[in-house]
Amino acid sequence: DIEGGDVDVDMLVTSAYKWYGPHLGILFGKEALLERLPAYKVRPAHDRYETGTQNFEAMAGTLATIDYLQDLGRRFGSADPAHAAGRRSQLASAFGVIAAHEEQLATRLLEGLAAIPGVRVWGVTGTASRTARTPTVGITLAGVPPREAATALGTAGIFAWDGDFYARALIERLGLGDRGGVLRLGLVHYNTLAEVERVLGAVEALVSAR
């Protein structure tokens, strides 16, 4: 709870698309600090941190996203009455449920990928992965360039990305800079175990074809 003081931060910046909303930037700052900071406008007013007319459509989408997450917490979260009432408690329950489901999906994905010859998972694997990584996995396939793999998966109706994902220095350090980077597979709370199995089957078919 940032506003309540559980986490003492002066300023926090987030983008709603990181939690299933639209591309909208959000700034939280302590009022006393914001009042002291100089503004770039010649004659600063109370709205001096706004750049002009606000993106009302994205703001509405962000509020709808919060409502959606709250509903997840209300329907699937803790049965404890202390967590079942109120927006804050329901949002906290939602993220707990999401984390548990995504952990289950990621565990199966990592186990399945590890069993496919020719597939290398970059980053933390094994039991440590449950708490040390998000359900987003970067892999390389023996004999299949990342772009070719992503295109093939896309043709099969499976959305995957390829490249360096703004981590060019890391990709180069791993020796993947001239090999197209990695193939990225990402899971979220509305994915299912059946979909994970479908992805694993498609990846295995790609490698086996080589």
TIMAR-999923 format. One record per residue (C-alpha): residue in three letters; y, x, z. Coordinates in steps of 0.02 Angstrom, whole numbers, plus 50000, padded with zeros to 5 digits. Layout:
N
ALAYXZ
...
//
This chain:
210
ASP500005000050000
ILE501515009749937
GLU502824997049982
GLY502094994750155
GLY502105013350189
ASP500235017150191
VAL500595029950054
ASP502285038250079
VAL502975042349907
ASP504785043949854
MET504475038749674
LEU503005032749573
VAL502865029949386
THR501465020349301
SER501095011949136
ALA500284994849138
TYR499104999148996
LYS498185010549116
TRP497614995049209
TYR497284983149064
GLY499064977749033
PRO500314980548891
HIS501264996548854
LEU502614994848985
GLY503285008649097
ILE503575004749281
LEU504605014749406
PHE504455012449594
GLY505715021749700
LYS506385021249875
GLU508025011749871
ALA508955024649974
LEU508425038449854
LEU508835028649698
GLU510565024849766
ARG510915043549788
LEU510335049349617
PRO511655051349481
ALA511505039749331
TYR511765045049151
LYS512915030449114
VAL514785033349124
ARG515105018649238
PRO513465015549329
ALA513104998049388
HIS511674990449487
ASP510584990949330
ARG510995009049288
TYR509155013749271
GLU508875000949133
THR509065006748954
GLY509614990048884
THR508814973248854
GLN507144973148940
ASN505484970348852
PHE505214953048922
GLU503624950148824
ALA502824965648899
MET503464960849071
ALA502634943749054
GLY501034952348997
THR501084963949147
LEU501264949349267
ALA499814940649179
THR498774956449200
ILE499104956449387
ASP498604938149394
TYR497014942249299
LEU496564956349418
GLN496944945349567
ASP495774932149496
LEU494384945049481
GLY494614949249664
ARG494614930949713
ARG493024926849615
PHE491994942649633
GLY492744952149779
SER492344952849963
ALA491784936750048
ASP492674942450206
PRO494064929750239
ALA495214944150280
HIS495034950350101
ALA494914933550015
ALA496684927450045
GLY498314934249979
ARG498774943849822
ARG498674961249898
SER496944958649973
GLN496274950749815
LEU496944964949708
ALA496124977549824
SER494484967949813
ALA494634967649623
PHE494774986449609
GLY493314988549727
VAL492224977149621
ILE492814985649461
ALA492425002949531
ALA490674997749584
HIS490264990049415
GLU490975004449315
GLU490005016749422
GLN488395007649378
LEU488825007949193
ALA489335026349195
THR487765031549289
ARG486665023449158
LEU487695030849015
LEU487585048449087
GLU485725046949122
GLY485405040548947
LEU486445053948862
ALA485575067548962
ALA483905061548893
ILE484435063048710
PRO484065080248635
GLY485575087548548
VAL486865078648655
ARG487995088548771
VAL489045080148903
TRP490625089748948
GLY491205088749127
VAL490405083449289
THR488655076249275
GLY487235071749393
THR487445063149559
ALA489155071249587
SER489835061449439
ARG489845045349538
THR491385050449635
ALA492075064849532
ARG492425056449365
THR492975040349285
PRO491785030949168
THR492485040449018
VAL491335053548943
GLY491675067348817
ILE490155072848718
THR489655083148567
LEU488165079848455
ALA487165093848375
GLY487505093848189
VAL488685078848193
PRO490575082148196
PRO491535070948318
ARG492525062248180
GLU490935058348084
ALA490105051748242
ALA491595040848286
THR491655033848110
ALA489805029848111
LEU489925021248280
GLY491435011448220
THR490455005448069
ALA489144999248192
GLY490464989748290
ILE490585002348432
PHE492335008448471
ALA492435027048508
TRP493755040548487
ASP493695058648435
GLY494875073448454
ASP495715082648597
PHE496565067848685
TYR498135077648729
ALA497065091048811
ARG497175103848671
ALA497215118948787
LEU495615113248874
ILE494745109248710
GLU495205126448642
ARG494625134648804
LEU492935125948784
GLY492795132748608
LEU492925115648528
GLY494635117248448
ASP493965121148274
ARG492505109048291
GLY493495092948303
GLY493545091748492
VAL492385079048572
LEU491765061348546
ARG492445050448686
LEU491495035548754
GLY492415024748880
LEU491775010448986
VAL492744997049077
HIS492354982649193
TYR492034969949055
ASN490684980648974
THR488854977049011
LEU487274987249035
ALA486624979648873
GLU488114986948782
VAL487785003948861
GLU486005003248795
ARG486674999048623
VAL487825014148627
LEU486405025548682
GLY485315019148542
ALA486685022248414
VAL487025039848477
GLU485175044148476
ALA485035037748297
LEU486485048848243
VAL485685064448315
SER483945060148254
ALA484605058148076
ARG485045076648078
//
